Amino acid sequence: MTGWSDKQQAKRLEQFARLTPGDVAKLVTTADDDLESVATLTTDRVFKSPGGFSDRMRADNFLRALIDKKSGRTIFQLYAQLLYTGEPRRFTGANFQLAGTIASGPLTISNEMVDCPYGVCMHEEHIAFEIPEALLRELATRANERPVRPWRFRLKAQNSEDWTDDMAPAEAAGLLVAVDRYRREHGLP
């Protein structure tokens, strides 16, 4: 299930087409200080999906790179913040496109908050799953293609109300530009 109408999806594709790797790289947020062993780079400011009042699900997805500051080893994740009403979905895993096939993976972060102030429960779930660097590099080769072919993924829910969403290849390309720059500036492989 996706919450995007045809009109909303067409608007998203127009917005995806305006993204460039260079613009994305400028918007990457870096969290790094002397008391942390890992630097975190995110694309959280790149593409905000505000959702509408009547949407059953509001979803904001972005990419994260967790860089070990000694070895340069980097873990890449898709991070999603999901807000919805109704029964708890309790997401358990993800399916995603990978080199022309479908890959599956467990969630590496799963956190649910519930608020029922007026008898209707609002659920907020924060989840993440790892994605291979090779996938991001493959997406980066498609960053300038038009029409845009978004990268698709599905979050699997215990109650079978899965959530399918997508992301612009330019977002992956821009994160890689920022990660490569961070590694270079800090003398990491």
Secondary structure, 3 states (H helix, E strand, C coil): CCCCCHHHHHHHHHHHHHCCHHHHHHHCEEECCCCCCEEEEECCCCCCCCCCCCCCEEEEEEEEEEEECCCCCEEEEEEEEEEEECCCCCEEEEEEEECCEEEEEECCEEEEEEECCCCCCEEEEEEEEECCHHHHHHHHCCCCCCCCCCEEEEEEECCCCCEEEEECHHHHHHHHHHHHHHHHHCCCC
